[in-house]
Amino acid sequence: MDLRRMTRDFLLGESAAPSIGSYLQSISEVLQAITPRTQTDGRRIEMAKSSLREVRRHTRRLQERVGVLEEQVKILEESKE
């Protein structure tokens, strides 16, 4: 998709909603940019990064499961016809 099309879609409100991956990437970038001022802050940031990794892992599993379920539904619909 070219830049003009993307810009037009955005301005007209026709762009797709960001994916969960986009949100996770954004959070990751924010966490990377934070400079902890205390050891406690540093530990909190590390815990947040660890939690983010777990969320990514679970999200990946859920997306795989959704793909499998969608395929099963498709097969059932085809056999129903």
N, CA, C and O atoms as a Maestro MAE file, in Angstrom:
{
 s_m_m2io_version
 :::
 2.0.0
}

f_m_ct {
 s_m_title
 :::
 protein
 m_atom[324] {
  # First column is atom index #
  i_m_mmod_type
  r_m_x_coord
  r_m_y_coord
  r_m_z_coord
  i_m_residue_number
  s_m_chain_name
  s_m_pdb_residue_name
  s_m_pdb_atom_name
  i_m_atomic_number
  :::
  1 25 0.861 -1.171 0.000 1 A "MET " " N  " 7
  2 3 0.000 0.000 0.000 1 A "MET " " CA " 6
  3 2 0.905 1.232 0.000 1 A "MET " " C  " 6
  4 15 1.861 1.302 0.772 1 A "MET " " O  " 8
  5 25 0.611 2.181 -0.847 2 A "ASP " " N  " 7
  6 3 1.461 3.358 -0.939 2 A "ASP " " CA " 6
  7 2 1.111 4.387 0.139 2 A "ASP " " C  " 6
  8 15 0.057 4.314 0.771 2 A "ASP " " O  " 8
  9 25 2.000 5.325 0.327 3 A "LEU " " N  " 7
  10 3 1.874 6.315 1.393 3 A "LEU " " CA " 6
  11 2 0.643 7.189 1.226 3 A "LEU " " C  " 6
  12 15 -0.035 7.487 2.209 3 A "LEU " " O  " 8
  13 25 0.338 7.609 -0.008 4 A "ARG " " N  " 7
  14 3 -0.845 8.456 -0.230 4 A "ARG " " CA " 6
  15 2 -2.128 7.737 0.170 4 A "ARG " " C  " 6
  16 15 -3.015 8.320 0.795 4 A "ARG " " O  " 8
  17 25 -2.209 6.489 -0.193 5 A "ARG " " N  " 7
  18 3 -3.397 5.693 0.149 5 A "ARG " " CA " 6
  19 2 -3.530 5.548 1.665 5 A "ARG " " C  " 6
  20 15 -4.621 5.695 2.215 5 A "ARG " " O  " 8
  21 25 -2.418 5.261 2.333 6 A "MET " " N  " 7
  22 3 -2.436 5.112 3.780 6 A "MET " " CA " 6
  23 2 -2.846 6.417 4.452 6 A "MET " " C  " 6
  24 15 -3.640 6.410 5.393 6 A "MET " " O  " 8
  25 25 -2.306 7.539 3.971 7 A "THR " " N  " 7
  26 3 -2.635 8.840 4.534 7 A "THR " " CA " 6
  27 2 -4.114 9.145 4.336 7 A "THR " " C  " 6
  28 15 -4.791 9.592 5.262 7 A "THR " " O  " 8
  29 25 -4.611 8.905 3.132 8 A "ARG " " N  " 7
  30 3 -6.027 9.161 2.843 8 A "ARG " " CA " 6
  31 2 -6.921 8.303 3.732 8 A "ARG " " C  " 6
  32 15 -7.896 8.799 4.297 8 A "ARG " " O  " 8
  33 25 -6.592 7.019 3.857 9 A "ASP " " N  " 7
  34 3 -7.383 6.130 4.704 9 A "ASP " " CA " 6
  35 2 -7.378 6.608 6.150 9 A "ASP " " C  " 6
  36 15 -8.406 6.577 6.826 9 A "ASP " " O  " 8
  37 25 -6.216 7.049 6.618 10 A "PHE " " N  " 7
  38 3 -6.114 7.543 7.988 10 A "PHE " " CA " 6
  39 2 -6.967 8.783 8.184 10 A "PHE " " C  " 6
  40 15 -7.715 8.879 9.158 10 A "PHE " " O  " 8
  41 25 -6.861 9.726 7.271 11 A "LEU " " N  " 7
  42 3 -7.607 10.974 7.401 11 A "LEU " " CA " 6
  43 2 -9.114 10.757 7.299 11 A "LEU " " C  " 6
  44 15 -9.892 11.476 7.925 11 A "LEU " " O  " 8
  45 25 -9.516 9.784 6.524 12 A "LEU " " N  " 7
  46 3 -10.932 9.493 6.372 12 A "LEU " " CA " 6
  47 2 -11.440 8.528 7.441 12 A "LEU " " C  " 6
  48 15 -12.625 8.199 7.484 12 A "LEU " " O  " 8
  49 25 -10.540 8.086 8.291 13 A "GLY " " N  " 7
  50 3 -10.944 7.164 9.355 13 A "GLY " " CA " 6
  51 2 -11.216 5.762 8.864 13 A "GLY " " C  " 6
  52 15 -11.944 5.007 9.508 13 A "GLY " " O  " 8
  53 25 -10.641 5.407 7.732 14 A "GLU " " N  " 7
  54 3 -10.897 4.101 7.138 14 A "GLU " " CA " 6
  55 2 -9.765 3.108 7.398 14 A "GLU " " C  " 6
  56 15 -9.810 1.974 6.920 14 A "GLU " " O  " 8
  57 25 -8.778 3.520 8.134 15 A "SER " " N  " 7
  58 3 -7.659 2.617 8.366 15 A "SER " " CA " 6
  59 2 -8.062 1.528 9.361 15 A "SER " " C  " 6
  60 15 -8.958 1.712 10.185 15 A "SER " " O  " 8
  61 25 -7.393 0.420 9.263 16 A "ALA " " N  " 7
  62 3 -7.685 -0.701 10.156 16 A "ALA " " CA " 6
  63 2 -7.176 -0.387 11.557 16 A "ALA " " C  " 6
  64 15 -6.226 0.377 11.728 16 A "ALA " " O  " 8
  65 25 -7.810 -0.975 12.539 17 A "ALA " " N  " 7
  66 3 -7.374 -0.798 13.925 17 A "ALA " " CA " 6
  67 2 -6.005 -1.450 14.084 17 A "ALA " " C  " 6
  68 15 -5.717 -2.461 13.443 17 A "ALA " " O  " 8
  69 25 -5.165 -0.873 14.936 18 A "PRO " " N  " 7
  70 3 -3.840 -1.473 15.155 18 A "PRO " " CA " 6
  71 2 -3.968 -2.895 15.703 18 A "PRO " " C  " 6
  72 15 -4.897 -3.209 16.448 18 A "PRO " " O  " 8
  73 25 -3.041 -3.723 15.328 19 A "SER " " N  " 7
  74 3 -3.060 -5.105 15.806 19 A "SER " " CA " 6
  75 2 -2.514 -5.162 17.226 19 A "SER " " C  " 6
  76 15 -1.918 -4.204 17.719 19 A "SER " " O  " 8
  77 25 -2.725 -6.287 17.862 20 A "ILE " " N  " 7
  78 3 -2.202 -6.477 19.217 20 A "ILE " " CA " 6
  79 2 -0.676 -6.394 19.189 20 A "ILE " " C  " 6
  80 15 -0.054 -5.917 20.139 20 A "ILE " " O  " 8
  81 25 -0.086 -6.859 18.102 21 A "GLY " " N  " 7
  82 3 1.366 -6.786 17.963 21 A "GLY " " CA " 6
  83 2 1.868 -5.349 17.941 21 A "GLY " " C  " 6
  84 15 2.928 -5.042 18.486 21 A "GLY " " O  " 8
  85 25 1.095 -4.474 17.306 22 A "SER " " N  " 7
  86 3 1.464 -3.054 17.264 22 A "SER " " CA " 6
  87 2 1.427 -2.449 18.654 22 A "SER " " C  " 6
  88 15 2.319 -1.691 19.035 22 A "SER " " O  " 8
  89 25 0.392 -2.786 19.409 23 A "TYR " " N  " 7
  90 3 0.304 -2.279 20.779 23 A "TYR " " CA " 6
  91 2 1.461 -2.784 21.630 23 A "TYR " " C  " 6
  92 15 2.060 -2.021 22.387 23 A "TYR " " O  " 8
  93 25 1.775 -4.070 21.506 24 A "LEU " " N  " 7
  94 3 2.875 -4.644 22.285 24 A "LEU " " CA " 6
  95 2 4.210 -4.008 21.900 24 A "LEU " " C  " 6
  96 15 5.044 -3.738 22.764 24 A "LEU " " O  " 8
  97 25 4.408 -3.770 20.614 25 A "GLN " " N  " 7
  98 3 5.635 -3.124 20.148 25 A "GLN " " CA " 6
  99 2 5.751 -1.719 20.728 25 A "GLN " " C  " 6
  100 15 6.830 -1.304 21.152 25 A "GLN " " O  " 8
  101 25 4.653 -0.998 20.745 26 A "SER " " N  " 7
  102 3 4.638 0.354 21.285 26 A "SER " " CA " 6
  103 2 4.995 0.357 22.769 26 A "SER " " C  " 6
  104 15 5.783 1.187 23.221 26 A "SER " " O  " 8
  105 25 4.417 -0.565 23.517 27 A "ILE " " N  " 7
  106 3 4.731 -0.663 24.948 27 A "ILE " " CA " 6
  107 2 6.202 -1.005 25.144 27 A "ILE " " C  " 6
  108 15 6.863 -0.445 26.018 27 A "ILE " " O  " 8
  109 25 6.705 -1.911 24.339 28 A "SER " " N  " 7
  110 3 8.114 -2.302 24.432 28 A "SER " " CA " 6
  111 2 9.033 -1.112 24.185 28 A "SER " " C  " 6
  112 15 10.017 -0.922 24.899 28 A "SER " " O  " 8
  113 25 8.714 -0.322 23.182 29 A "GLU " " N  " 7
  114 3 9.535 0.855 22.880 29 A "GLU " " CA " 6
  115 2 9.513 1.864 24.022 29 A "GLU " " C  " 6
  116 15 10.537 2.469 24.338 29 A "GLU " " O  " 8
  117 25 8.359 2.044 24.635 30 A "VAL " " N  " 7
  118 3 8.263 2.967 25.774 30 A "VAL " " CA " 6
  119 2 9.110 2.460 26.933 30 A "VAL " " C  " 6
  120 15 9.832 3.231 27.565 30 A "VAL " " O  " 8
  121 25 9.021 1.167 27.210 31 A "LEU " " N  " 7
  122 3 9.807 0.603 28.313 31 A "LEU " " CA " 6
  123 2 11.306 0.733 28.051 31 A "LEU " " C  " 6
  124 15 12.079 0.988 28.975 31 A "LEU " " O  " 8
  125 25 11.716 0.558 26.806 32 A "GLN " " N  " 7
  126 3 13.133 0.693 26.464 32 A "GLN " " CA " 6
  127 2 13.625 2.125 26.654 32 A "GLN " " C  " 6
  128 15 14.785 2.353 27.000 32 A "GLN " " O  " 8
  129 25 12.732 3.083 26.424 33 A "ALA " " N  " 7
  130 3 13.124 4.492 26.486 33 A "ALA " " CA " 6
  131 2 13.173 5.043 27.914 33 A "ALA " " C  " 6
  132 15 13.759 6.100 28.149 33 A "ALA " " O  " 8
  133 25 12.568 4.338 28.856 34 A "ILE " " N  " 7
  134 3 12.536 4.830 30.236 34 A "ILE " " CA " 6
  135 2 13.898 4.607 30.891 34 A "ILE " " C  " 6
  136 15 14.481 3.527 30.806 34 A "ILE " " O  " 8
  137 25 14.382 5.654 31.542 35 A "THR " " N  " 7
  138 3 15.624 5.547 32.308 35 A "THR " " CA " 6
  139 2 15.265 5.505 33.787 35 A "THR " " C  " 6
  140 15 14.754 6.485 34.330 35 A "THR " " O  " 8
  141 25 15.526 4.384 34.437 36 A "PRO " " N  " 7
  142 3 15.176 4.283 35.860 36 A "PRO " " CA " 6
  143 2 16.054 5.201 36.712 36 A "PRO " " C  " 6
  144 15 17.258 5.314 36.485 36 A "PRO " " O  " 8
  145 25 15.441 5.845 37.682 37 A "ARG " " N  " 7
  146 3 16.176 6.747 38.574 37 A "ARG " " CA " 6
  147 2 16.604 6.044 39.861 37 A "ARG " " C  " 6
  148 15 17.531 6.483 40.542 37 A "ARG " " O  " 8
  149 25 15.928 4.966 40.178 38 A "THR " " N  " 7
  150 3 16.281 4.210 41.394 38 A "THR " " CA " 6
  151 2 16.318 2.731 41.054 38 A "THR " " C  " 6
  152 15 15.866 2.312 39.989 38 A "THR " " O  " 8
  153 25 16.865 1.945 41.978 39 A "GLN " " N  " 7
  154 3 16.883 0.497 41.778 39 A "GLN " " CA " 6
  155 2 15.468 -0.060 41.736 39 A "GLN " " C  " 6
  156 15 15.175 -0.988 40.983 39 A "GLN " " O  " 8
  157 25 14.601 0.514 42.547 40 A "THR " " N  " 7
  158 3 13.207 0.075 42.553 40 A "THR " " CA " 6
  159 2 12.571 0.307 41.190 40 A "THR " " C  " 6
  160 15 11.878 -0.565 40.667 40 A "THR " " O  " 8
  161 25 12.806 1.484 40.615 41 A "ASP " " N  " 7
  162 3 12.290 1.766 39.273 41 A "ASP " " CA " 6
  163 2 12.842 0.773 38.261 41 A "ASP " " C  " 6
  164 15 12.114 0.289 37.395 41 A "ASP " " O  " 8
  165 25 14.126 0.473 38.376 42 A "GLY " " N  " 7
  166 3 14.770 -0.479 37.472 42 A "GLY " " CA " 6
  167 2 14.128 -1.852 37.564 42 A "GLY " " C  " 6
  168 15 13.877 -2.500 36.548 42 A "GLY " " O  " 8
  169 25 13.861 -2.297 38.802 43 A "ARG " " N  " 7
  170 3 13.213 -3.601 38.982 43 A "ARG " " CA " 6
  171 2 11.797 -3.595 38.420 43 A "ARG " " C  " 6
  172 15 11.360 -4.571 37.810 43 A "ARG " " O  " 8
  173 25 11.093 -2.506 38.623 44 A "ARG " " N  " 7
  174 3 9.728 -2.402 38.084 44 A "ARG " " CA " 6
  175 2 9.734 -2.468 36.559 44 A "ARG " " C  " 6
  176 15 8.890 -3.128 35.953 44 A "ARG " " O  " 8
  177 25 10.679 -1.789 35.960 45 A "ILE " " N  " 7
  178 3 10.777 -1.807 34.497 45 A "ILE " " CA " 6
  179 2 11.121 -3.214 34.015 45 A "ILE " " C  " 6
  180 15 10.554 -3.684 33.029 45 A "ILE " " O  " 8
  181 25 12.037 -3.884 34.694 46 A "GLU " " N  " 7
  182 3 12.395 -5.252 34.311 46 A "GLU " " CA " 6
  183 2 11.207 -6.195 34.469 46 A "GLU " " C  " 6
  184 15 11.011 -7.088 33.644 46 A "GLU " " O  " 8
  185 25 10.415 -6.005 35.518 47 A "MET " " N  " 7
  186 3 9.217 -6.827 35.710 47 A "MET " " CA " 6
  187 2 8.207 -6.556 34.588 47 A "MET " " C  " 6
  188 15 7.573 -7.481 34.079 47 A "MET " " O  " 8
  189 25 8.064 -5.290 34.212 48 A "ALA " " N  " 7
  190 3 7.147 -4.941 33.125 48 A "ALA " " CA " 6
  191 2 7.619 -5.574 31.819 48 A "ALA " " C  " 6
  192 15 6.802 -6.077 31.047 48 A "ALA " " O  " 8
  193 25 8.919 -5.556 31.565 49 A "LYS " " N  " 7
  194 3 9.457 -6.174 30.347 49 A "LYS " " CA " 6
  195 2 9.218 -7.681 30.359 49 A "LYS " " C  " 6
  196 15 8.875 -8.275 29.337 49 A "LYS " " O  " 8
  197 25 9.402 -8.285 31.524 50 A "SER " " N  " 7
  198 3 9.172 -9.724 31.655 50 A "SER " " CA " 6
  199 2 7.704 -10.050 31.409 50 A "SER " " C  " 6
  200 15 7.384 -11.011 30.709 50 A "SER " " O  " 8
  201 25 6.822 -9.255 31.980 51 A "SER " " N  " 7
  202 3 5.386 -9.458 31.773 51 A "SER " " CA " 6
  203 2 5.021 -9.285 30.306 51 A "SER " " C  " 6
  204 15 4.192 -10.023 29.774 51 A "SER " " O  " 8
  205 25 5.640 -8.312 29.659 52 A "LEU " " N  " 7
  206 3 5.386 -8.076 28.245 52 A "LEU " " CA " 6
  207 2 5.811 -9.279 27.397 52 A "LEU " " C  " 6
  208 15 5.117 -9.655 26.452 52 A "LEU " " O  " 8
  209 25 6.953 -9.878 27.740 53 A "ARG " " N  " 7
  210 3 7.390 -11.083 27.024 53 A "ARG " " CA " 6
  211 2 6.367 -12.207 27.182 53 A "ARG " " C  " 6
  212 15 6.060 -12.919 26.226 53 A "ARG " " O  " 8
  213 25 5.842 -12.358 28.402 54 A "GLU " " N  " 7
  214 3 4.830 -13.395 28.650 54 A "GLU " " CA " 6
  215 2 3.551 -13.103 27.860 54 A "GLU " " C  " 6
  216 15 2.949 -14.015 27.294 54 A "GLU " " O  " 8
  217 25 3.145 -11.852 27.823 55 A "VAL " " N  " 7
  218 3 1.951 -11.477 27.063 55 A "VAL " " CA " 6
  219 2 2.166 -11.787 25.584 55 A "VAL " " C  " 6
  220 15 1.269 -12.304 24.918 55 A "VAL " " O  " 8
  221 25 3.346 -11.473 25.077 56 A "ARG " " N  " 7
  222 3 3.652 -11.781 23.661 56 A "ARG " " CA " 6
  223 2 3.552 -13.273 23.397 56 A "ARG " " C  " 6
  224 15 2.985 -13.705 22.394 56 A "ARG " " O  " 8
  225 25 4.114 -14.055 24.314 57 A "ARG " " N  " 7
  226 3 4.101 -15.503 24.155 57 A "ARG " " CA " 6
  227 2 2.667 -16.039 24.157 57 A "ARG " " C  " 6
  228 15 2.299 -16.848 23.305 57 A "ARG " " O  " 8
  229 25 1.867 -15.585 25.113 58 A "HIS " " N  " 7
  230 3 0.480 -16.028 25.192 58 A "HIS " " CA " 6
  231 2 -0.328 -15.550 23.983 58 A "HIS " " C  " 6
  232 15 -1.190 -16.270 23.479 58 A "HIS " " O  " 8
  233 25 -0.042 -14.340 23.529 59 A "THR " " N  " 7
  234 3 -0.742 -13.802 22.361 59 A "THR " " CA " 6
  235 2 -0.447 -14.654 21.135 59 A "THR " " C  " 6
  236 15 -1.343 -14.967 20.351 59 A "THR " " O  " 8
  237 25 0.809 -15.020 20.981 60 A "ARG " " N  " 7
  238 3 1.192 -15.861 19.849 60 A "ARG " " CA " 6
  239 2 0.444 -17.192 19.894 60 A "ARG " " C  " 6
  240 15 -0.052 -17.666 18.872 60 A "ARG " " O  " 8
  241 25 0.366 -17.788 21.076 61 A "ARG " " N  " 7
  242 3 -0.363 -19.057 21.219 61 A "ARG " " CA " 6
  243 2 -1.842 -18.884 20.891 61 A "ARG " " C  " 6
  244 15 -2.433 -19.712 20.198 61 A "ARG " " O  " 8
  245 25 -2.434 -17.802 21.393 62 A "LEU " " N  " 7
  246 3 -3.851 -17.553 21.116 62 A "LEU " " CA " 6
  247 2 -4.101 -17.351 19.627 62 A "LEU " " C  " 6
  248 15 -5.092 -17.843 19.087 62 A "LEU " " O  " 8
  249 25 -3.198 -16.624 18.963 63 A "GLN " " N  " 7
  250 3 -3.361 -16.403 17.524 63 A "GLN " " CA " 6
  251 2 -3.262 -17.712 16.758 63 A "GLN " " C  " 6
  252 15 -3.992 -17.930 15.791 63 A "GLN " " O  " 8
  253 25 -2.358 -18.583 17.192 64 A "GLU " " N  " 7
  254 3 -2.239 -19.889 16.548 64 A "GLU " " CA " 6
  255 2 -3.512 -20.701 16.764 64 A "GLU " " C  " 6
  256 15 -4.008 -21.360 15.850 64 A "GLU " " O  " 8
  257 25 -4.026 -20.641 17.982 65 A "ARG " " N  " 7
  258 3 -5.257 -21.387 18.310 65 A "ARG " " CA " 6
  259 2 -6.450 -20.858 17.506 65 A "ARG " " C  " 6
  260 15 -7.264 -21.638 17.011 65 A "ARG " " O  " 8
  261 25 -6.548 -19.554 17.381 66 A "VAL " " N  " 7
  262 3 -7.627 -18.953 16.586 66 A "VAL " " CA " 6
  263 2 -7.520 -19.427 15.143 66 A "VAL " " C  " 6
  264 15 -8.529 -19.746 14.513 66 A "VAL " " O  " 8
  265 25 -6.303 -19.473 14.622 67 A "GLY " " N  " 7
  266 3 -6.112 -19.954 13.251 67 A "GLY " " CA " 6
  267 2 -6.593 -21.388 13.077 67 A "GLY " " C  " 6
  268 15 -7.237 -21.716 12.081 67 A "GLY " " O  " 8
  269 25 -6.280 -22.237 14.044 68 A "VAL " " N  " 7
  270 3 -6.719 -23.630 13.995 68 A "VAL " " CA " 6
  271 2 -8.240 -23.704 14.065 68 A "VAL " " C  " 6
  272 15 -8.870 -24.437 13.302 68 A "VAL " " O  " 8
  273 25 -8.822 -22.941 14.983 69 A "LEU " " N  " 7
  274 3 -10.284 -22.960 15.126 69 A "LEU " " CA " 6
  275 2 -10.985 -22.421 13.887 69 A "LEU " " C  " 6
  276 15 -12.015 -22.955 13.476 69 A "LEU " " O  " 8
  277 25 -10.438 -21.367 13.288 70 A "GLU " " N  " 7
  278 3 -11.026 -20.837 12.058 70 A "GLU " " CA " 6
  279 2 -10.992 -21.884 10.955 70 A "GLU " " C  " 6
  280 15 -11.943 -22.015 10.184 70 A "GLU " " O  " 8
  281 25 -9.904 -22.623 10.880 71 A "GLU " " N  " 7
  282 3 -9.784 -23.680 9.870 71 A "GLU " " CA " 6
  283 2 -10.813 -24.778 10.133 71 A "GLU " " C  " 6
  284 15 -11.420 -25.297 9.197 71 A "GLU " " O  " 8
  285 25 -11.010 -25.132 11.400 72 A "GLN " " N  " 7
  286 3 -12.001 -26.150 11.737 72 A "GLN " " CA " 6
  287 2 -13.415 -25.685 11.382 72 A "GLN " " C  " 6
  288 15 -14.212 -26.465 10.860 72 A "GLN " " O  " 8
  289 25 -13.724 -24.436 11.659 73 A "VAL " " N  " 7
  290 3 -15.035 -23.895 11.319 73 A "VAL " " CA " 6
  291 2 -15.240 -23.928 9.806 73 A "VAL " " C  " 6
  292 15 -16.320 -24.264 9.319 73 A "VAL " " O  " 8
  293 25 -14.199 -23.576 9.082 74 A "LYS " " N  " 7
  294 3 -14.277 -23.586 7.626 74 A "LYS " " CA " 6
  295 2 -14.571 -24.991 7.108 74 A "LYS " " C  " 6
  296 15 -15.401 -25.173 6.217 74 A "LYS " " O  " 8
  297 25 -13.899 -25.961 7.663 75 A "ILE " " N  " 7
  298 3 -14.103 -27.365 7.247 75 A "ILE " " CA " 6
  299 2 -15.522 -27.813 7.593 75 A "ILE " " C  " 6
  300 15 -16.176 -28.488 6.798 75 A "ILE " " O  " 8
  301 25 -15.998 -27.435 8.786 76 A "LEU " " N  " 7
  302 3 -17.362 -27.808 9.175 76 A "LEU " " CA " 6
  303 2 -18.397 -27.168 8.276 76 A "LEU " " C  " 6
  304 15 -19.381 -27.806 7.902 76 A "LEU " " O  " 8
  305 25 -18.183 -25.918 7.930 77 A "GLU " " N  " 7
  306 3 -19.130 -25.218 7.036 77 A "GLU " " CA " 6
  307 2 -19.148 -25.869 5.666 77 A "GLU " " C  " 6
  308 15 -20.204 -25.992 5.046 77 A "GLU " " O  " 8
  309 25 -17.970 -26.291 5.186 78 A "GLU " " N  " 7
  310 3 -17.910 -26.924 3.879 78 A "GLU " " CA " 6
  311 2 -18.604 -28.283 3.876 78 A "GLU " " C  " 6
  312 15 -19.258 -28.655 2.902 78 A "GLU " " O  " 8
  313 25 -18.455 -29.019 4.978 79 A "SER " " N  " 7
  314 3 -19.087 -30.334 5.053 79 A "SER " " CA " 6
  315 2 -20.604 -30.213 5.247 79 A "SER " " C  " 6
  316 15 -21.355 -31.124 4.899 79 A "SER " " O  " 8
  317 25 -21.032 -29.112 5.790 80 A "LYS " " N  " 7
  318 3 -22.467 -28.861 6.017 80 A "LYS " " CA " 6
  319 2 -23.200 -28.602 4.699 80 A "LYS " " C  " 6
  320 15 -24.388 -28.900 4.577 80 A "LYS " " O  " 8
  321 25 -22.501 -28.057 3.730 81 A "GLU " " N  " 7
  322 3 -23.119 -27.712 2.425 81 A "GLU " " CA " 6
  323 2 -23.343 -28.878 1.549 81 A "GLU " " C  " 6
  324 15 -23.850 -28.726 0.437 81 A "GLU " " O  " 8
  :::
 }
 m_bond[323] {
  # First column is bond index #
  i_m_from
  i_m_to
  i_m_order
  :::
  1 1 2 1
  2 2 3 1
  3 3 4 2
  4 3 5 1
  5 5 6 1
  6 6 7 1
  7 7 8 2
  8 7 9 1
  9 9 10 1
  10 10 11 1
  11 11 12 2
  12 11 13 1
  13 13 14 1
  14 14 15 1
  15 15 16 2
  16 15 17 1
  17 17 18 1
  18 18 19 1
  19 19 20 2
  20 19 21 1
  21 21 22 1
  22 22 23 1
  23 23 24 2
  24 23 25 1
  25 25 26 1
  26 26 27 1
  27 27 28 2
  28 27 29 1
  29 29 30 1
  30 30 31 1
  31 31 32 2
  32 31 33 1
  33 33 34 1
  34 34 35 1
  35 35 36 2
  36 35 37 1
  37 37 38 1
  38 38 39 1
  39 39 40 2
  40 39 41 1
  41 41 42 1
  42 42 43 1
  43 43 44 2
  44 43 45 1
  45 45 46 1
  46 46 47 1
  47 47 48 2
  48 47 49 1
  49 49 50 1
  50 50 51 1
  51 51 52 2
  52 51 53 1
  53 53 54 1
  54 54 55 1
  55 55 56 2
  56 55 57 1
  57 57 58 1
  58 58 59 1
  59 59 60 2
  60 59 61 1
  61 61 62 1
  62 62 63 1
  63 63 64 2
  64 63 65 1
  65 65 66 1
  66 66 67 1
  67 67 68 2
  68 67 69 1
  69 69 70 1
  70 70 71 1
  71 71 72 2
  72 71 73 1
  73 73 74 1
  74 74 75 1
  75 75 76 2
  76 75 77 1
  77 77 78 1
  78 78 79 1
  79 79 80 2
  80 79 81 1
  81 81 82 1
  82 82 83 1
  83 83 84 2
  84 83 85 1
  85 85 86 1
  86 86 87 1
  87 87 88 2
  88 87 89 1
  89 89 90 1
  90 90 91 1
  91 91 92 2
  92 91 93 1
  93 93 94 1
  94 94 95 1
  95 95 96 2
  96 95 97 1
  97 97 98 1
  98 98 99 1
  99 99 100 2
  100 99 101 1
  101 101 102 1
  102 102 103 1
  103 103 104 2
  104 103 105 1
  105 105 106 1
  106 106 107 1
  107 107 108 2
  108 107 109 1
  109 109 110 1
  110 110 111 1
  111 111 112 2
  112 111 113 1
  113 113 114 1
  114 114 115 1
  115 115 116 2
  116 115 117 1
  117 117 118 1
  118 118 119 1
  119 119 120 2
  120 119 121 1
  121 121 122 1
  122 122 123 1
  123 123 124 2
  124 123 125 1
  125 125 126 1
  126 126 127 1
  127 127 128 2
  128 127 129 1
  129 129 130 1
  130 130 131 1
  131 131 132 2
  132 131 133 1
  133 133 134 1
  134 134 135 1
  135 135 136 2
  136 135 137 1
  137 137 138 1
  138 138 139 1
  139 139 140 2
  140 139 141 1
  141 141 142 1
  142 142 143 1
  143 143 144 2
  144 143 145 1
  145 145 146 1
  146 146 147 1
  147 147 148 2
  148 147 149 1
  149 149 150 1
  150 150 151 1
  151 151 152 2
  152 151 153 1
  153 153 154 1
  154 154 155 1
  155 155 156 2
  156 155 157 1
  157 157 158 1
  158 158 159 1
  159 159 160 2
  160 159 161 1
  161 161 162 1
  162 162 163 1
  163 163 164 2
  164 163 165 1
  165 165 166 1
  166 166 167 1
  167 167 168 2
  168 167 169 1
  169 169 170 1
  170 170 171 1
  171 171 172 2
  172 171 173 1
  173 173 174 1
  174 174 175 1
  175 175 176 2
  176 175 177 1
  177 177 178 1
  178 178 179 1
  179 179 180 2
  180 179 181 1
  181 181 182 1
  182 182 183 1
  183 183 184 2
  184 183 185 1
  185 185 186 1
  186 186 187 1
  187 187 188 2
  188 187 189 1
  189 189 190 1
  190 190 191 1
  191 191 192 2
  192 191 193 1
  193 193 194 1
  194 194 195 1
  195 195 196 2
  196 195 197 1
  197 197 198 1
  198 198 199 1
  199 199 200 2
  200 199 201 1
  201 201 202 1
  202 202 203 1
  203 203 204 2
  204 203 205 1
  205 205 206 1
  206 206 207 1
  207 207 208 2
  208 207 209 1
  209 209 210 1
  210 210 211 1
  211 211 212 2
  212 211 213 1
  213 213 214 1
  214 214 215 1
  215 215 216 2
  216 215 217 1
  217 217 218 1
  218 218 219 1
  219 219 220 2
  220 219 221 1
  221 221 222 1
  222 222 223 1
  223 223 224 2
  224 223 225 1
  225 225 226 1
  226 226 227 1
  227 227 228 2
  228 227 229 1
  229 229 230 1
  230 230 231 1
  231 231 232 2
  232 231 233 1
  233 233 234 1
  234 234 235 1
  235 235 236 2
  236 235 237 1
  237 237 238 1
  238 238 239 1
  239 239 240 2
  240 239 241 1
  241 241 242 1
  242 242 243 1
  243 243 244 2
  244 243 245 1
  245 245 246 1
  246 246 247 1
  247 247 248 2
  248 247 249 1
  249 249 250 1
  250 250 251 1
  251 251 252 2
  252 251 253 1
  253 253 254 1
  254 254 255 1
  255 255 256 2
  256 255 257 1
  257 257 258 1
  258 258 259 1
  259 259 260 2
  260 259 261 1
  261 261 262 1
  262 262 263 1
  263 263 264 2
  264 263 265 1
  265 265 266 1
  266 266 267 1
  267 267 268 2
  268 267 269 1
  269 269 270 1
  270 270 271 1
  271 271 272 2
  272 271 273 1
  273 273 274 1
  274 274 275 1
  275 275 276 2
  276 275 277 1
  277 277 278 1
  278 278 279 1
  279 279 280 2
  280 279 281 1
  281 281 282 1
  282 282 283 1
  283 283 284 2
  284 283 285 1
  285 285 286 1
  286 286 287 1
  287 287 288 2
  288 287 289 1
  289 289 290 1
  290 290 291 1
  291 291 292 2
  292 291 293 1
  293 293 294 1
  294 294 295 1
  295 295 296 2
  296 295 297 1
  297 297 298 1
  298 298 299 1
  299 299 300 2
  300 299 301 1
  301 301 302 1
  302 302 303 1
  303 303 304 2
  304 303 305 1
  305 305 306 1
  306 306 307 1
  307 307 308 2
  308 307 309 1
  309 309 310 1
  310 310 311 1
  311 311 312 2
  312 311 313 1
  313 313 314 1
  314 314 315 1
  315 315 316 2
  316 315 317 1
  317 317 318 1
  318 318 319 1
  319 319 320 2
  320 319 321 1
  321 321 322 1
  322 322 323 1
  323 323 324 2
  :::
 }
}
